Amino acid sequence: MDLFDKFNAEKCTLCGECFHQCPVMQLPLDVAKAEIRRLVNGEETKHVLQKCTSCFACNFICPEECNPTQRILDVWHEKSVREGIPIRAMYYTPDNALNFRTYVLDRLPEDEKALVKSWEDVSPCDEVFYPGCNVITVPYLTRTKLLDGVNIRGSLNLCCGETYYRTGQYEMAERAAKRLETWCKQLGFKRMIVPCTAGRNMFTNVLPKFGVKFDFEIQHMLPWILERIEKGEVQITNPLNMTVTIQESCYGKFFGDEYMDVPRRLLEKAGARVVEEDLCREKALCCGIAGGFSYTSGYNPWDITLATIRTLRLAKRTRAQALAVYCAGCLQMLTVGQVVYPNRMPIYHILELLQIAIGEKPERRHKQRARTMFRGVAINQFPKVLSRKRFFMKELL
């Protein structure tokens, strides 16, 4: 089964389980059946096209393996090509000159600016650690001996295109694919370590569908670190002795239980006890950013805020002592969420918890970074929330 294949309308029985069991919508079964029927028939929906977060959970839920998420993305794509996108979405568009990441990068401390600048090296090499756009806005996370010896390469304009794909902006995702193919050939590396599960999924499963070919090994950072710990190359000297719950990456599910077990095994080796959320693994909620992914929302900050608060509340209900994330994007989204919903639950990237366990002191610049990101949204996006203006992605091509 290819979870990124086109929606298979012939196999769909209109059972409605996809949206009935959806962790976001949880529609009553009769409503879910009506919604999938509308979607298949090309009619406007009352819930799905408006509330979907493209987390792909329904692809796993569907008993016929029809890939309903892809149908949603296709409709979003058709609508955006035909009608354009709300102007407020431009601030979350990676190819726009001013976006929520460029705003942060321009305001990084000088030591982090220098670090990011050093990653722009394009000389040939055998192996790279690809930071993606999420780690680039929190580069201090990489300053740890856990990453000793890695060759970090990348820049903000080398985004993997994940948000484009998840919002149905296929032309922009293809553009990102071609740009990355050129960069990879220029460096000529044979192995890539990726700290972001979304990035790993894009390189492995999505970008090749846009006609590019990557002939190098792709490994995620967490299994790589786990292997180093198990070999004794990294020593746990300061066990955490705490309870931790996990914010799942939306893309972890694509690599199966064996992969999703890795952050749990790492935390247990670090001396933490993992407490599972009510919605986890294949049915985990997004960190919140995808609350704005729908064509209707167009990154409406209210939709994103409400989705983030829901995720923070879900974590809080576990009564764990801390929330661990293994995606730098989740780290940023949830810490920004705490600006408006201070639930007093400390949020750590798993790298930071491992740092503590090996006797290092993490830099913990999250709160300052969250305030910067929130300020950028307030200044550059909030004034456009009520605007009826729209734009077309082709204008950025």
Helices and strands as residue ranges (DSSP letters): H 17-20, H 29-40, H 48-51, H 57-61, H 68-83, E 85-86, G 87-92, H 100-105, H 110-118, E 127-129, H 132-136, G 139-142, G 145-147, G 156-158, H 162-166, H 170-187, E 191-194, H 197-201, I 202-206, G 207-210, E 217-220, H 221-230, E 242-247, G 252-255, H 256-269, E 272-274, G 281-283, G 289-292, H 301-316, E 322-325, H 328-340, E 347-349, H 350-357, H 366-380, G 382-384, E 390-391, G 393-396
